[in-house]
Every structure is written in structure tokens, then in C-alpha cells.
Amino acid sequence: LVGVGFRADAKGQNLTLSLGYSHDIQIELPPEIKVEAVTERRANPIITLTSVDKQLIGHVASKIRSLRPPEPYKGKGIKFVGEQLRRKAGKAASV
């Protein structure tokens, strides 16, 4: 999660995301997937999904990412580890 105030909390099979909306988002994960949310001080939260089924992990990860995809100007949002984002110049670069 990249963004100021974005938080993730995992308890059992429930994942609670705070993504800047007026409410927190609760996600119930399938029992085959283990989830871990690590938040270190002064660092972005990292959500780790582990399972034997790669297809199920990809499906759940894309569902989570669809809640707040990374935007091209500031790069805020949910992105995969190691993903390169294509950044755009803002209005000031057009002058």
C-alpha cells in the first residue's frame, strides 16, 4: 500500500483495509489463503498472501488491487512488490 494514511490489518481470514475512503473495507478471504499484514514505522504497509493455489492467489490479489489501483501521477494506491509504474508528468511539466 502506497499512500499517506493507508493501513492494512489482518486477523484470521479477515483483511481490513483503510484506503482513504469514508469507511474501512473488510475482505473475507478463502480458507486456503493465509494473509499477513506487516506495518513498520515510517514504511508502507505490506500485505503477504500465501497459498498452494497460484491461480487463487492471483485472483484474490487482483480483487484487492482493484479497490485502489495505483494512479499515474503520484503513484498512490495498491501495487505489487517489484512492479514498475509508468509515471506521468503533471500540469507544470507542460509549460
N, C-alpha and C positions, 0 to 999 in steps of 0.2 A: 504494500500500500504506500503510495507516494502522495503526500499532501498534508497540510497542517491540520491537525485535529482528527485525522483518520485513525481509527482504532479497530482492533480485532481481539475477540475474546472467545476461547474455545472451552466448552465444558461438556465432556462426554461426546455425544454426536450432534450437539448444537453449536453453531457458529454464529456469534453476534458481531455485526459489523456496524461501525459508526462512520458513515461516508459523507457527512456534511448535509444530509437531508434533515428534515424536521423530526425524523424518528429513526430509531435503530432498526436494522434489518436482521431478522432471525432466519437462519437457514438450518433445516433438519437434514443431516447427511445420511446416506445409506449406511447400514451396519458394517459393510465390507471395508469402508474407508476410515482410517484413523486420521484425525486432524490435530495439528499442534500450532498454536499461535504464539510467537515469541516477540515481545516488545522490549527492546533495550532502551535505556535512557539516551536521549538525543539521537535516536536512529528510527528509521521507518519500520513499522511492524512487518513481520514476515509470517505468512501462513504456509504450513507444510502439510501436504496431503500424501498419505502413503497407503498403498493397497497392492494386491497382486494383479488386479484387473486394470491394465493401462488404459483401455478404452473408457472405462467408468471414471477414472481419474481425469482424463481429458474432458469428458462431458461435464463433470462437476466443476472443474476449473474454468471452463468456458462460461458456465452459468454464473459463477462468482464474478468473473471478469465483466460480464455483460451488465452488472449492476452499476459500474462506474468505469467505462473504458478510458484508457489514457488519452488525454487531449493533446493536440499537436503543438500548442503554444507554450504552455508551462510544463507539460509532461505529468500533470497530476492525474491520479486515478489508480486503477489496479493493473499492474503489469506482471508478466512472468519474469523470473530471475534470469538475467543474461539477455533479455530482449533489448534490441536496439530500436529506439523510437525515432521516427522521422520528424524532426522539429521544424517548425515554420517560423519565419521572421514576422514580427508584429507590424503594427502600423508605422512605427518610427523608422523601419528599415526601407519603406517605400520612397522616402524623400531623397 
